[in-house]
Amino acid sequence: MGLSLFVSSVGAMMVVFCATMFIVFQHGMLWVPVLITTMAVFACFVYCERLLRAIVDVSHPATASGSPFKEEK
């Protein structure tokens, strides 16, 4: 529950930040918010990819490939 709330709050902060950039730089310098939004979206994709890998690593049981503590016969 805590991890999903954290991920949703990071996403909401990125959306609000990008919207604020478009409001602040709406006159004459439109390339600035477009550039920053592009970088933020790229960072979000990298973050989500790494978070997914971490969740898979944590949820994957350690015994899936064989436990190193197995008794030999």
CHARMM internal coordinates of N, CA and C (Angstrom, degrees):
IC EDIT
DIST 1 N 1 CA 1.4453
DIST 1 CA 1 C 1.5343
ANGL 1 N 1 CA 1 C 110.04
DIST 1 C 2 N 1.3041
ANGL 1 CA 1 C 2 N 116.55
DIHE 1 N 1 CA 1 C 2 N -43.59
DIST 2 N 2 CA 1.4547
ANGL 1 C 2 N 2 CA 120.28
DIHE 1 CA 1 C 2 N 2 CA -178.25
DIST 2 CA 2 C 1.5185
ANGL 2 N 2 CA 2 C 112.41
DIHE 1 C 2 N 2 CA 2 C -65.88
DIST 2 C 3 N 1.3253
ANGL 2 CA 2 C 3 N 116.55
DIHE 2 N 2 CA 2 C 3 N -39.76
DIST 3 N 3 CA 1.4604
ANGL 2 C 3 N 3 CA 120.19
DIHE 2 CA 2 C 3 N 3 CA -179.67
DIST 3 CA 3 C 1.5192
ANGL 3 N 3 CA 3 C 111.37
DIHE 2 C 3 N 3 CA 3 C -67.33
DIST 3 C 4 N 1.3187
ANGL 3 CA 3 C 4 N 117.36
DIHE 3 N 3 CA 3 C 4 N -39.95
DIST 4 N 4 CA 1.4716
ANGL 3 C 4 N 4 CA 119.46
DIHE 3 CA 3 C 4 N 4 CA 179.23
DIST 4 CA 4 C 1.5281
ANGL 4 N 4 CA 4 C 111.36
DIHE 3 C 4 N 4 CA 4 C -67.99
DIST 4 C 5 N 1.3331
ANGL 4 CA 4 C 5 N 117.51
DIHE 4 N 4 CA 4 C 5 N -36.64
DIST 5 N 5 CA 1.4593
ANGL 4 C 5 N 5 CA 119.79
DIHE 4 CA 4 C 5 N 5 CA 175.68
DIST 5 CA 5 C 1.5234
ANGL 5 N 5 CA 5 C 111.29
DIHE 4 C 5 N 5 CA 5 C -66.22
DIST 5 C 6 N 1.3170
ANGL 5 CA 5 C 6 N 116.64
DIHE 5 N 5 CA 5 C 6 N -37.19
DIST 6 N 6 CA 1.4565
ANGL 5 C 6 N 6 CA 120.84
DIHE 5 CA 5 C 6 N 6 CA 177.59
DIST 6 CA 6 C 1.5197
ANGL 6 N 6 CA 6 C 110.82
DIHE 5 C 6 N 6 CA 6 C -63.70
DIST 6 C 7 N 1.3141
ANGL 6 CA 6 C 7 N 116.65
DIHE 6 N 6 CA 6 C 7 N -45.68
DIST 7 N 7 CA 1.4689
ANGL 6 C 7 N 7 CA 120.86
DIHE 6 CA 6 C 7 N 7 CA -179.46
DIST 7 CA 7 C 1.5249
ANGL 7 N 7 CA 7 C 110.42
DIHE 6 C 7 N 7 CA 7 C -64.01
DIST 7 C 8 N 1.3258
ANGL 7 CA 7 C 8 N 117.35
DIHE 7 N 7 CA 7 C 8 N -42.63
DIST 8 N 8 CA 1.4659
ANGL 7 C 8 N 8 CA 119.47
DIHE 7 CA 7 C 8 N 8 CA 179.80
DIST 8 CA 8 C 1.5233
ANGL 8 N 8 CA 8 C 111.56
DIHE 7 C 8 N 8 CA 8 C -67.47
DIST 8 C 9 N 1.3326
ANGL 8 CA 8 C 9 N 118.10
DIHE 8 N 8 CA 8 C 9 N -34.86
DIST 9 N 9 CA 1.4627
ANGL 8 C 9 N 9 CA 119.19
DIHE 8 CA 8 C 9 N 9 CA 178.28
DIST 9 CA 9 C 1.5229
ANGL 9 N 9 CA 9 C 111.32
DIHE 8 C 9 N 9 CA 9 C -70.23
DIST 9 C 10 N 1.3208
ANGL 9 CA 9 C 10 N 118.19
DIHE 9 N 9 CA 9 C 10 N -36.30
DIST 10 N 10 CA 1.4717
ANGL 9 C 10 N 10 CA 120.63
DIHE 9 CA 9 C 10 N 10 CA 176.19
DIST 10 CA 10 C 1.5225
ANGL 10 N 10 CA 10 C 110.05
DIHE 9 C 10 N 10 CA 10 C -64.41
DIST 10 C 11 N 1.3025
ANGL 10 CA 10 C 11 N 117.17
DIHE 10 N 10 CA 10 C 11 N -42.62
DIST 11 N 11 CA 1.4657
ANGL 10 C 11 N 11 CA 120.83
DIHE 10 CA 10 C 11 N 11 CA 177.35
DIST 11 CA 11 C 1.5230
ANGL 11 N 11 CA 11 C 112.42
DIHE 10 C 11 N 11 CA 11 C -62.82
DIST 11 C 12 N 1.3229
ANGL 11 CA 11 C 12 N 116.78
DIHE 11 N 11 CA 11 C 12 N -42.46
DIST 12 N 12 CA 1.4671
ANGL 11 C 12 N 12 CA 120.30
DIHE 11 CA 11 C 12 N 12 CA 178.78
DIST 12 CA 12 C 1.5247
ANGL 12 N 12 CA 12 C 111.24
DIHE 11 C 12 N 12 CA 12 C -64.99
DIST 12 C 13 N 1.3273
ANGL 12 CA 12 C 13 N 117.03
DIHE 12 N 12 CA 12 C 13 N -39.45
DIST 13 N 13 CA 1.4686
ANGL 12 C 13 N 13 CA 119.72
DIHE 12 CA 12 C 13 N 13 CA 178.20
DIST 13 CA 13 C 1.5201
ANGL 13 N 13 CA 13 C 111.27
DIHE 12 C 13 N 13 CA 13 C -64.38
DIST 13 C 14 N 1.3242
ANGL 13 CA 13 C 14 N 117.78
DIHE 13 N 13 CA 13 C 14 N -37.71
DIST 14 N 14 CA 1.4635
ANGL 13 C 14 N 14 CA 120.33
DIHE 13 CA 13 C 14 N 14 CA 179.06
DIST 14 CA 14 C 1.5216
ANGL 14 N 14 CA 14 C 111.17
DIHE 13 C 14 N 14 CA 14 C -67.18
DIST 14 C 15 N 1.3286
ANGL 14 CA 14 C 15 N 117.22
DIHE 14 N 14 CA 14 C 15 N -39.88
DIST 15 N 15 CA 1.4695
ANGL 14 C 15 N 15 CA 120.66
DIHE 14 CA 14 C 15 N 15 CA 178.53
DIST 15 CA 15 C 1.5196
ANGL 15 N 15 CA 15 C 110.54
DIHE 14 C 15 N 15 CA 15 C -64.13
DIST 15 C 16 N 1.3224
ANGL 15 CA 15 C 16 N 116.54
DIHE 15 N 15 CA 15 C 16 N -45.19
DIST 16 N 16 CA 1.4640
ANGL 15 C 16 N 16 CA 120.26
DIHE 15 CA 15 C 16 N 16 CA -179.27
DIST 16 CA 16 C 1.5268
ANGL 16 N 16 CA 16 C 110.76
DIHE 15 C 16 N 16 CA 16 C -66.10
DIST 16 C 17 N 1.3157
ANGL 16 CA 16 C 17 N 117.51
DIHE 16 N 16 CA 16 C 17 N -40.28
DIST 17 N 17 CA 1.4552
ANGL 16 C 17 N 17 CA 121.09
DIHE 16 CA 16 C 17 N 17 CA 178.39
DIST 17 CA 17 C 1.5233
ANGL 17 N 17 CA 17 C 111.19
DIHE 16 C 17 N 17 CA 17 C -61.37
DIST 17 C 18 N 1.3272
ANGL 17 CA 17 C 18 N 116.73
DIHE 17 N 17 CA 17 C 18 N -45.66
DIST 18 N 18 CA 1.4671
ANGL 17 C 18 N 18 CA 120.24
DIHE 17 CA 17 C 18 N 18 CA -179.77
DIST 18 CA 18 C 1.5284
ANGL 18 N 18 CA 18 C 111.19
DIHE 17 C 18 N 18 CA 18 C -65.98
DIST 18 C 19 N 1.3313
ANGL 18 CA 18 C 19 N 117.76
DIHE 18 N 18 CA 18 C 19 N -39.26
DIST 19 N 19 CA 1.4628
ANGL 18 C 19 N 19 CA 120.17
DIHE 18 CA 18 C 19 N 19 CA 177.73
DIST 19 CA 19 C 1.5189
ANGL 19 N 19 CA 19 C 111.14
DIHE 18 C 19 N 19 CA 19 C -64.53
DIST 19 C 20 N 1.3283
ANGL 19 CA 19 C 20 N 116.69
DIHE 19 N 19 CA 19 C 20 N -39.65
DIST 20 N 20 CA 1.4580
ANGL 19 C 20 N 20 CA 120.39
DIHE 19 CA 19 C 20 N 20 CA 177.70
DIST 20 CA 20 C 1.5234
ANGL 20 N 20 CA 20 C 111.38
DIHE 19 C 20 N 20 CA 20 C -64.03
DIST 20 C 21 N 1.3154
ANGL 20 CA 20 C 21 N 117.15
DIHE 20 N 20 CA 20 C 21 N -38.40
DIST 21 N 21 CA 1.4584
ANGL 20 C 21 N 21 CA 120.08
DIHE 20 CA 20 C 21 N 21 CA 178.98
DIST 21 CA 21 C 1.5327
ANGL 21 N 21 CA 21 C 110.65
DIHE 20 C 21 N 21 CA 21 C -62.59
DIST 21 C 22 N 1.3384
ANGL 21 CA 21 C 22 N 117.31
DIHE 21 N 21 CA 21 C 22 N -39.58
DIST 22 N 22 CA 1.4596
ANGL 21 C 22 N 22 CA 119.58
DIHE 21 CA 21 C 22 N 22 CA 178.87
DIST 22 CA 22 C 1.5218
ANGL 22 N 22 CA 22 C 111.24
DIHE 21 C 22 N 22 CA 22 C -67.88
DIST 22 C 23 N 1.3376
ANGL 22 CA 22 C 23 N 117.83
DIHE 22 N 22 CA 22 C 23 N -34.32
DIST 23 N 23 CA 1.4638
ANGL 22 C 23 N 23 CA 120.79
DIHE 22 CA 22 C 23 N 23 CA 178.73
DIST 23 CA 23 C 1.5265
ANGL 23 N 23 CA 23 C 110.50
DIHE 22 C 23 N 23 CA 23 C -69.98
DIST 23 C 24 N 1.3223
ANGL 23 CA 23 C 24 N 117.16
DIHE 23 N 23 CA 23 C 24 N -43.14
DIST 24 N 24 CA 1.4597
ANGL 23 C 24 N 24 CA 120.86
DIHE 23 CA 23 C 24 N 24 CA -176.32
DIST 24 CA 24 C 1.5207
ANGL 24 N 24 CA 24 C 111.81
DIHE 23 C 24 N 24 CA 24 C -70.44
DIST 24 C 25 N 1.3138
ANGL 24 CA 24 C 25 N 117.76
DIHE 24 N 24 CA 24 C 25 N -42.95
DIST 25 N 25 CA 1.4651
ANGL 24 C 25 N 25 CA 121.76
DIHE 24 CA 24 C 25 N 25 CA -175.06
DIST 25 CA 25 C 1.5284
ANGL 25 N 25 CA 25 C 112.96
DIHE 24 C 25 N 25 CA 25 C -102.75
DIST 25 C 26 N 1.3217
ANGL 25 CA 25 C 26 N 118.86
DIHE 25 N 25 CA 25 C 26 N 35.70
DIST 26 N 26 CA 1.4595
ANGL 25 C 26 N 26 CA 120.28
DIHE 25 CA 25 C 26 N 26 CA -176.05
DIST 26 CA 26 C 1.5241
ANGL 26 N 26 CA 26 C 113.37
DIHE 25 C 26 N 26 CA 26 C -77.36
DIST 26 C 27 N 1.3210
ANGL 26 CA 26 C 27 N 119.07
DIHE 26 N 26 CA 26 C 27 N -19.50
DIST 27 N 27 CA 1.4642
ANGL 26 C 27 N 27 CA 120.75
DIHE 26 CA 26 C 27 N 27 CA -176.31
DIST 27 CA 27 C 1.5233
ANGL 27 N 27 CA 27 C 110.53
DIHE 26 C 27 N 27 CA 27 C -103.72
DIST 27 C 28 N 1.3269
ANGL 27 CA 27 C 28 N 116.79
DIHE 27 N 27 CA 27 C 28 N 106.73
DIST 28 N 28 CA 1.4501
ANGL 27 C 28 N 28 CA 121.47
DIHE 27 CA 27 C 28 N 28 CA 169.18
DIST 28 CA 28 C 1.5164
ANGL 28 N 28 CA 28 C 116.41
DIHE 27 C 28 N 28 CA 28 C 86.68
DIST 28 C 29 N 1.2995
ANGL 28 CA 28 C 29 N 119.05
DIHE 28 N 28 CA 28 C 29 N -29.59
DIST 29 N 29 CA 1.4729
ANGL 28 C 29 N 29 CA 120.75
DIHE 28 CA 28 C 29 N 29 CA -175.69
DIST 29 CA 29 C 1.5277
ANGL 29 N 29 CA 29 C 109.90
DIHE 28 C 29 N 29 CA 29 C -119.63
DIST 29 C 30 N 1.3147
ANGL 29 CA 29 C 30 N 116.54
DIHE 29 N 29 CA 29 C 30 N 58.87
DIST 30 N 30 CA 1.4556
ANGL 29 C 30 N 30 CA 120.71
DIHE 29 CA 29 C 30 N 30 CA -177.69
DIST 30 CA 30 C 1.5248
ANGL 30 N 30 CA 30 C 112.22
DIHE 29 C 30 N 30 CA 30 C -70.18
DIST 30 C 31 N 1.3220
ANGL 30 CA 30 C 31 N 117.83
DIHE 30 N 30 CA 30 C 31 N -22.96
DIST 31 N 31 CA 1.4633
ANGL 30 C 31 N 31 CA 120.63
DIHE 30 CA 30 C 31 N 31 CA -178.22
DIST 31 CA 31 C 1.5270
ANGL 31 N 31 CA 31 C 111.73
DIHE 30 C 31 N 31 CA 31 C -67.61
DIST 31 C 32 N 1.3271
ANGL 31 CA 31 C 32 N 118.33
DIHE 31 N 31 CA 31 C 32 N -25.58
DIST 32 N 32 CA 1.4709
ANGL 31 C 32 N 32 CA 121.08
DIHE 31 CA 31 C 32 N 32 CA -178.54
DIST 32 CA 32 C 1.5310
ANGL 32 N 32 CA 32 C 111.11
DIHE 31 C 32 N 32 CA 32 C -66.82
DIST 32 C 33 N 1.3313
ANGL 32 CA 32 C 33 N 119.69
DIHE 32 N 32 CA 32 C 33 N -53.19
DIST 33 N 33 CA 1.4698
ANGL 32 C 33 N 33 CA 117.51
DIHE 32 CA 32 C 33 N 33 CA 179.08
DIST 33 CA 33 C 1.5263
ANGL 33 N 33 CA 33 C 113.59
DIHE 32 C 33 N 33 CA 33 C -66.84
DIST 33 C 34 N 1.3385
ANGL 33 CA 33 C 34 N 116.79
DIHE 33 N 33 CA 33 C 34 N -30.47
DIST 34 N 34 CA 1.4704
ANGL 33 C 34 N 34 CA 119.16
DIHE 33 CA 33 C 34 N 34 CA 177.34
DIST 34 CA 34 C 1.5213
ANGL 34 N 34 CA 34 C 110.00
DIHE 33 C 34 N 34 CA 34 C -65.42
DIST 34 C 35 N 1.3273
ANGL 34 CA 34 C 35 N 116.95
DIHE 34 N 34 CA 34 C 35 N -43.88
DIST 35 N 35 CA 1.4596
ANGL 34 C 35 N 35 CA 121.05
DIHE 34 CA 34 C 35 N 35 CA 178.48
DIST 35 CA 35 C 1.5329
ANGL 35 N 35 CA 35 C 111.36
DIHE 34 C 35 N 35 CA 35 C -63.80
DIST 35 C 36 N 1.3176
ANGL 35 CA 35 C 36 N 116.73
DIHE 35 N 35 CA 35 C 36 N -45.98
DIST 36 N 36 CA 1.4668
ANGL 35 C 36 N 36 CA 120.30
DIHE 35 CA 35 C 36 N 36 CA -178.66
DIST 36 CA 36 C 1.5210
ANGL 36 N 36 CA 36 C 110.82
DIHE 35 C 36 N 36 CA 36 C -67.00
DIST 36 C 37 N 1.3273
ANGL 36 CA 36 C 37 N 117.60
DIHE 36 N 36 CA 36 C 37 N -38.92
DIST 37 N 37 CA 1.4676
ANGL 36 C 37 N 37 CA 120.31
DIHE 36 CA 36 C 37 N 37 CA 177.98
DIST 37 CA 37 C 1.5198
ANGL 37 N 37 CA 37 C 110.86
DIHE 36 C 37 N 37 CA 37 C -65.00
DIST 37 C 38 N 1.3266
ANGL 37 CA 37 C 38 N 117.55
DIHE 37 N 37 CA 37 C 38 N -39.45
DIST 38 N 38 CA 1.4638
ANGL 37 C 38 N 38 CA 121.04
DIHE 37 CA 37 C 38 N 38 CA 177.51
DIST 38 CA 38 C 1.5240
ANGL 38 N 38 CA 38 C 111.03
DIHE 37 C 38 N 38 CA 38 C -62.21
DIST 38 C 39 N 1.3216
ANGL 38 CA 38 C 39 N 116.49
DIHE 38 N 38 CA 38 C 39 N -43.93
DIST 39 N 39 CA 1.4648
ANGL 38 C 39 N 39 CA 119.88
DIHE 38 CA 38 C 39 N 39 CA 178.11
DIST 39 CA 39 C 1.5243
ANGL 39 N 39 CA 39 C 111.41
DIHE 38 C 39 N 39 CA 39 C -65.75
DIST 39 C 40 N 1.3329
ANGL 39 CA 39 C 40 N 117.38
DIHE 39 N 39 CA 39 C 40 N -36.98
DIST 40 N 40 CA 1.4636
ANGL 39 C 40 N 40 CA 121.03
DIHE 39 CA 39 C 40 N 40 CA 179.53
DIST 40 CA 40 C 1.5294
ANGL 40 N 40 CA 40 C 111.12
DIHE 39 C 40 N 40 CA 40 C -67.74
DIST 40 C 41 N 1.3249
ANGL 40 CA 40 C 41 N 116.70
DIHE 40 N 40 CA 40 C 41 N -39.54
DIST 41 N 41 CA 1.4652
ANGL 40 C 41 N 41 CA 119.95
DIHE 40 CA 40 C 41 N 41 CA 178.75
DIST 41 CA 41 C 1.5306
ANGL 41 N 41 CA 41 C 110.06
DIHE 40 C 41 N 41 CA 41 C -66.27
DIST 41 C 42 N 1.3294
ANGL 41 CA 41 C 42 N 117.12
DIHE 41 N 41 CA 41 C 42 N -41.23
DIST 42 N 42 CA 1.4619
ANGL 41 C 42 N 42 CA 120.08
DIHE 41 CA 41 C 42 N 42 CA 176.88
DIST 42 CA 42 C 1.5311
ANGL 42 N 42 CA 42 C 110.68
DIHE 41 C 42 N 42 CA 42 C -61.45
DIST 42 C 43 N 1.3320
ANGL 42 CA 42 C 43 N 116.38
DIHE 42 N 42 CA 42 C 43 N -44.59
DIST 43 N 43 CA 1.4680
ANGL 42 C 43 N 43 CA 120.04
DIHE 42 CA 42 C 43 N 43 CA 178.37
DIST 43 CA 43 C 1.5280
ANGL 43 N 43 CA 43 C 111.41
DIHE 42 C 43 N 43 CA 43 C -63.11
DIST 43 C 44 N 1.3127
ANGL 43 CA 43 C 44 N 116.65
DIHE 43 N 43 CA 43 C 44 N -35.61
DIST 44 N 44 CA 1.4666
ANGL 43 C 44 N 44 CA 120.59
DIHE 43 CA 43 C 44 N 44 CA 178.14
DIST 44 CA 44 C 1.5214
ANGL 44 N 44 CA 44 C 110.99
DIHE 43 C 44 N 44 CA 44 C -66.09
DIST 44 C 45 N 1.3327
ANGL 44 CA 44 C 45 N 117.62
DIHE 44 N 44 CA 44 C 45 N -41.56
DIST 45 N 45 CA 1.4553
ANGL 44 C 45 N 45 CA 120.46
DIHE 44 CA 44 C 45 N 45 CA 177.67
DIST 45 CA 45 C 1.5280
ANGL 45 N 45 CA 45 C 111.62
DIHE 44 C 45 N 45 CA 45 C -63.94
DIST 45 C 46 N 1.3117
ANGL 45 CA 45 C 46 N 116.77
DIHE 45 N 45 CA 45 C 46 N -41.69
DIST 46 N 46 CA 1.4658
ANGL 45 C 46 N 46 CA 120.26
DIHE 45 CA 45 C 46 N 46 CA 178.12
DIST 46 CA 46 C 1.5241
ANGL 46 N 46 CA 46 C 110.37
DIHE 45 C 46 N 46 CA 46 C -64.23
DIST 46 C 47 N 1.3338
ANGL 46 CA 46 C 47 N 116.44
DIHE 46 N 46 CA 46 C 47 N -42.64
DIST 47 N 47 CA 1.4621
ANGL 46 C 47 N 47 CA 121.44
DIHE 46 CA 46 C 47 N 47 CA 179.10
DIST 47 CA 47 C 1.5270
ANGL 47 N 47 CA 47 C 110.94
DIHE 46 C 47 N 47 CA 47 C -61.73
DIST 47 C 48 N 1.3231
ANGL 47 CA 47 C 48 N 116.89
DIHE 47 N 47 CA 47 C 48 N -46.56
DIST 48 N 48 CA 1.4674
ANGL 47 C 48 N 48 CA 120.53
DIHE 47 CA 47 C 48 N 48 CA -179.74
DIST 48 CA 48 C 1.5268
ANGL 48 N 48 CA 48 C 111.62
DIHE 47 C 48 N 48 CA 48 C -64.27
DIST 48 C 49 N 1.3272
ANGL 48 CA 48 C 49 N 116.91
DIHE 48 N 48 CA 48 C 49 N -38.91
DIST 49 N 49 CA 1.4633
ANGL 48 C 49 N 49 CA 120.01
DIHE 48 CA 48 C 49 N 49 CA 178.99
DIST 49 CA 49 C 1.5260
ANGL 49 N 49 CA 49 C 110.87
DIHE 48 C 49 N 49 CA 49 C -64.24
DIST 49 C 50 N 1.3092
ANGL 49 CA 49 C 50 N 116.94
DIHE 49 N 49 CA 49 C 50 N -43.30
DIST 50 N 50 CA 1.4663
ANGL 49 C 50 N 50 CA 120.05
DIHE 49 CA 49 C 50 N 50 CA 179.80
DIST 50 CA 50 C 1.5173
ANGL 50 N 50 CA 50 C 111.78
DIHE 49 C 50 N 50 CA 50 C -70.61
DIST 50 C 51 N 1.3287
ANGL 50 CA 50 C 51 N 116.84
DIHE 50 N 50 CA 50 C 51 N -35.14
DIST 51 N 51 CA 1.4600
ANGL 50 C 51 N 51 CA 120.26
DIHE 50 CA 50 C 51 N 51 CA 176.82
DIST 51 CA 51 C 1.5216
ANGL 51 N 51 CA 51 C 110.36
DIHE 50 C 51 N 51 CA 51 C -65.50
DIST 51 C 52 N 1.3236
ANGL 51 CA 51 C 52 N 117.14
DIHE 51 N 51 CA 51 C 52 N -40.78
DIST 52 N 52 CA 1.4576
ANGL 51 C 52 N 52 CA 120.54
DIHE 51 CA 51 C 52 N 52 CA 177.95
DIST 52 CA 52 C 1.5228
ANGL 52 N 52 CA 52 C 110.89
DIHE 51 C 52 N 52 CA 52 C -63.29
DIST 52 C 53 N 1.3321
ANGL 52 CA 52 C 53 N 116.89
DIHE 52 N 52 CA 52 C 53 N -41.65
DIST 53 N 53 CA 1.4611
ANGL 52 C 53 N 53 CA 119.44
DIHE 52 CA 52 C 53 N 53 CA 176.91
DIST 53 CA 53 C 1.5220
ANGL 53 N 53 CA 53 C 111.56
DIHE 52 C 53 N 53 CA 53 C -62.20
DIST 53 C 54 N 1.3358
ANGL 53 CA 53 C 54 N 116.89
DIHE 53 N 53 CA 53 C 54 N -40.94
DIST 54 N 54 CA 1.4624
ANGL 53 C 54 N 54 CA 120.64
DIHE 53 CA 53 C 54 N 54 CA 179.49
DIST 54 CA 54 C 1.5256
ANGL 54 N 54 CA 54 C 111.19
DIHE 53 C 54 N 54 CA 54 C -65.24
DIST 54 C 55 N 1.3273
ANGL 54 CA 54 C 55 N 116.94
DIHE 54 N 54 CA 54 C 55 N -40.60
DIST 55 N 55 CA 1.4633
ANGL 54 C 55 N 55 CA 120.15
DIHE 54 CA 54 C 55 N 55 CA 179.07
DIST 55 CA 55 C 1.5205
ANGL 55 N 55 CA 55 C 110.26
DIHE 54 C 55 N 55 CA 55 C -65.31
DIST 55 C 56 N 1.3232
ANGL 55 CA 55 C 56 N 117.15
DIHE 55 N 55 CA 55 C 56 N -41.41
DIST 56 N 56 CA 1.4694
ANGL 55 C 56 N 56 CA 120.24
DIHE 55 CA 55 C 56 N 56 CA 178.72
DIST 56 CA 56 C 1.5270
ANGL 56 N 56 CA 56 C 110.07
DIHE 55 C 56 N 56 CA 56 C -64.81
DIST 56 C 57 N 1.3320
ANGL 56 CA 56 C 57 N 117.30
DIHE 56 N 56 CA 56 C 57 N -42.30
DIST 57 N 57 CA 1.4626
ANGL 56 C 57 N 57 CA 120.34
DIHE 56 CA 56 C 57 N 57 CA 179.54
DIST 57 CA 57 C 1.5180
ANGL 57 N 57 CA 57 C 111.90
DIHE 56 C 57 N 57 CA 57 C -63.86
DIST 57 C 58 N 1.3178
ANGL 57 CA 57 C 58 N 117.19
DIHE 57 N 57 CA 57 C 58 N -38.39
DIST 58 N 58 CA 1.4605
ANGL 57 C 58 N 58 CA 120.65
DIHE 57 CA 57 C 58 N 58 CA -178.78
DIST 58 CA 58 C 1.5275
ANGL 58 N 58 CA 58 C 110.92
DIHE 57 C 58 N 58 CA 58 C -74.91
DIST 58 C 59 N 1.3197
ANGL 58 CA 58 C 59 N 116.90
DIHE 58 N 58 CA 58 C 59 N -40.22
DIST 59 N 59 CA 1.4601
ANGL 58 C 59 N 59 CA 119.61
DIHE 58 CA 58 C 59 N 59 CA -175.56
DIST 59 CA 59 C 1.5249
ANGL 59 N 59 CA 59 C 113.18
DIHE 58 C 59 N 59 CA 59 C -80.81
DIST 59 C 60 N 1.3120
ANGL 59 CA 59 C 60 N 117.40
DIHE 59 N 59 CA 59 C 60 N -20.63
DIST 60 N 60 CA 1.4599
ANGL 59 C 60 N 60 CA 120.93
DIHE 59 CA 59 C 60 N 60 CA 179.50
DIST 60 CA 60 C 1.5261
ANGL 60 N 60 CA 60 C 108.05
DIHE 59 C 60 N 60 CA 60 C -71.90
DIST 60 C 61 N 1.2967
ANGL 60 CA 60 C 61 N 117.41
DIHE 60 N 60 CA 60 C 61 N 122.22
DIST 61 N 61 CA 1.4610
ANGL 60 C 61 N 61 CA 118.57
DIHE 60 CA 60 C 61 N 61 CA -177.98
DIST 61 CA 61 C 1.5286
ANGL 61 N 61 CA 61 C 112.14
DIHE 60 C 61 N 61 CA 61 C -66.02
DIST 61 C 62 N 1.3039
ANGL 61 CA 61 C 62 N 114.30
DIHE 61 N 61 CA 61 C 62 N 146.15
DIST 62 N 62 CA 1.4658
ANGL 61 C 62 N 62 CA 119.74
DIHE 61 CA 61 C 62 N 62 CA -178.73
DIST 62 CA 62 C 1.5200
ANGL 62 N 62 CA 62 C 111.92
DIHE 61 C 62 N 62 CA 62 C -68.37
DIST 62 C 63 N 1.3019
ANGL 62 CA 62 C 63 N 116.86
DIHE 62 N 62 CA 62 C 63 N -19.41
DIST 63 N 63 CA 1.4686
ANGL 62 C 63 N 63 CA 119.98
DIHE 62 CA 62 C 63 N 63 CA -177.92
DIST 63 CA 63 C 1.5187
ANGL 63 N 63 CA 63 C 113.04
DIHE 62 C 63 N 63 CA 63 C -90.47
DIST 63 C 64 N 1.3190
ANGL 63 CA 63 C 64 N 118.82
DIHE 63 N 63 CA 63 C 64 N 6.25
DIST 64 N 64 CA 1.4605
ANGL 63 C 64 N 64 CA 120.41
DIHE 63 CA 63 C 64 N 64 CA -176.98
DIST 64 CA 64 C 1.5281
ANGL 64 N 64 CA 64 C 112.12
DIHE 63 C 64 N 64 CA 64 C -64.82
DIST 64 C 65 N 1.3146
ANGL 64 CA 64 C 65 N 116.86
DIHE 64 N 64 CA 64 C 65 N -37.71
DIST 65 N 65 CA 1.4527
ANGL 64 C 65 N 65 CA 119.34
DIHE 64 CA 64 C 65 N 65 CA -179.19
DIST 65 CA 65 C 1.5289
ANGL 65 N 65 CA 65 C 111.71
DIHE 64 C 65 N 65 CA 65 C -102.25
DIST 65 C 66 N 1.2876
ANGL 65 CA 65 C 66 N 116.39
DIHE 65 N 65 CA 65 C 66 N 9.75
DIST 66 N 66 CA 1.4554
ANGL 65 C 66 N 66 CA 120.32
DIHE 65 CA 65 C 66 N 66 CA -179.76
DIST 66 CA 66 C 1.5138
ANGL 66 N 66 CA 66 C 110.59
DIHE 65 C 66 N 66 CA 66 C 107.66
DIST 66 C 67 N 1.2775
ANGL 66 CA 66 C 67 N 116.46
DIHE 66 N 66 CA 66 C 67 N 134.09
DIST 67 N 67 CA 1.4468
ANGL 66 C 67 N 67 CA 120.56
DIHE 66 CA 66 C 67 N 67 CA -178.11
DIST 67 CA 67 C 1.5198
ANGL 67 N 67 CA 67 C 109.99
DIHE 66 C 67 N 67 CA 67 C -84.01
DIST 67 C 68 N 1.3342
ANGL 67 CA 67 C 68 N 118.01
DIHE 67 N 67 CA 67 C 68 N 138.31
DIST 68 N 68 CA 1.4462
ANGL 67 C 68 N 68 CA 119.75
DIHE 67 CA 67 C 68 N 68 CA 177.30
DIST 68 CA 68 C 1.5334
ANGL 68 N 68 CA 68 C 112.18
DIHE 67 C 68 N 68 CA 68 C -73.18
DIST 68 C 69 N 1.3280
ANGL 68 CA 68 C 69 N 116.92
DIHE 68 N 68 CA 68 C 69 N -10.14
DIST 69 N 69 CA 1.4743
ANGL 68 C 69 N 69 CA 122.06
DIHE 68 CA 68 C 69 N 69 CA -178.38
DIST 69 CA 69 C 1.5136
ANGL 69 N 69 CA 69 C 112.25
DIHE 68 C 69 N 69 CA 69 C -101.01
DIST 69 C 70 N 1.3311
ANGL 69 CA 69 C 70 N 117.46
DIHE 69 N 69 CA 69 C 70 N 15.50
DIST 70 N 70 CA 1.4461
ANGL 69 C 70 N 70 CA 121.37
DIHE 69 CA 69 C 70 N 70 CA 179.62
DIST 70 CA 70 C 1.5342
ANGL 70 N 70 CA 70 C 109.97
DIHE 69 C 70 N 70 CA 70 C -70.66
DIST 70 C 71 N 1.3053
ANGL 70 CA 70 C 71 N 114.62
DIHE 70 N 70 CA 70 C 71 N 139.73
DIST 71 N 71 CA 1.4632
ANGL 70 C 71 N 71 CA 118.44
DIHE 70 CA 70 C 71 N 71 CA 177.94
DIST 71 CA 71 C 1.5240
ANGL 71 N 71 CA 71 C 110.00
DIHE 70 C 71 N 71 CA 71 C -77.21
DIST 71 C 72 N 1.3025
ANGL 71 CA 71 C 72 N 115.54
DIHE 71 N 71 CA 71 C 72 N 133.41
DIST 72 N 72 CA 1.4645
ANGL 71 C 72 N 72 CA 119.94
DIHE 71 CA 71 C 72 N 72 CA 177.65
DIST 72 CA 72 C 1.5151
ANGL 72 N 72 CA 72 C 109.24
DIHE 71 C 72 N 72 CA 72 C -87.85
DIST 72 C 73 N 1.3324
ANGL 72 CA 72 C 73 N 115.92
DIHE 72 N 72 CA 72 C 73 N 143.75
DIST 73 N 73 CA 1.4686
ANGL 72 C 73 N 73 CA 120.28
DIHE 72 CA 72 C 73 N 73 CA -179.13
DIST 73 CA 73 C 1.4923
ANGL 73 N 73 CA 73 C 111.16
DIHE 72 C 73 N 73 CA 73 C -97.23
END
COOR INIT
IC SEED 1 N 1 CA 1 C
IC BUILD
